[in-house]
Amino acid sequence: MFILIETLSVREAREQLPTVLERFRQGDRTPVGVGSHRKTEAAMVSVEVFDELTAEQNQSSAQAAASVRAEGLAVSSAAEAIMHQWARGELSTARMRELIRQLHAA
């Protein structure tokens, strides 16, 4: 799914931060991008949205591990560590998949 978000320059983000925070306090869930030359390099989201995204990632990791166990297999500690890094936001989804593939190719 692709979401088009408003992107602010760093200067605009500094100036509009109080307004953006107030929007989040009022329940606005729309992400706000920040970047140079209108190219989004980061996104600000409310803590509520962040918590939901993190919970979804944790749930996805747990479901993947449960699926493996349901097939009578075990999730290695190395794969579990990679999935936990992903769930904490330390790895992109693409990087997590790459590391898991490398792990199982060996």
N, C-alpha and C positions, 0 to 999 in steps of 0.2 A: 504494500500500500504506500502510495506517495502522498505526502502532505506538503502543500505549498505554505511556507511560513514567511512572515515579514522578517526581513534581515536589516538590521541596523548597523551602521558603521560603529567603530569603537567609540568615537566621540559622541555619536547619538545615543549609544547604549549608556554611556556615563551620564549624559544629560537626562535621559528618560528612565533611568533605573528606578527612581521613586514611583513613577507612574506605572511601570511594569509590575513592581512589587504590589502596588495597590490593586492592580487588575487581578493578580494571583490571589490576593486576600479576599477579593470579591467573588472568587470562584471561577475566574476565567482560566480555562485549561489549555489555551492556545499557546504553543511554544513560540518563543521569540528568538530569532537567529541573530548572531553577531559575527561580523567578518569584515575584511578589507575589500573594497571595491564591489560591495554588494554580493560577494561570494560568501555563503554561509560557512563558517569555520567552527562554530560552536552554537549550542542551543541552550536557552534558559527555559526551564519548565518549573511549574510549581512543585513544592516538595511532595504534595499529594500525588501528582503524576509520576514523579521520580520513584516514590515508594511503590506505586502500582507496577511500574515497569520492572523494578527490581524484583518484586514478588513474582511477576510473570516469568522472569528468567529463572528464579529459584525453582518454581513449579515445573518449568520445562526441563531443567536438569534432573529433578526428582522423577519425572515421568520417563525420561530417557533411561535412567538407571533402572526403574521398575520394569520397563519393557525388556531390557537386557536380562534381568533376573527372571522374568516370566518365560523366557526362552531357555532357562536352565543354565545360563551363563553368569559370569561374575564380572562386575566392573572393576578394572584394575585401579589401584590407588593413584597411578599416574594419570589415568583418564579422569578419575574423580577430581584430582587437583586441577586439571585443566578446566573442567566444567565449573568448578567453584570460582576460578579466576574469571571466567566468562560471566558468571552470575553476579559477581561483584563489579563488573564493568571494567575489569582490567584488560580484557581481550575483546576484540571485535568478534562478531559471529564468524566472519570469514577466517580470521586467524585461529579461532577455536577449532573450526572444522579442519583446517590445515594441520594443526598439531595432532588432532585425534587420528587423522588419516596417516600421518607420519608414524604415530605410535603403533598403529595396527599393521603398517607395511613392513615394519622391522621383523 
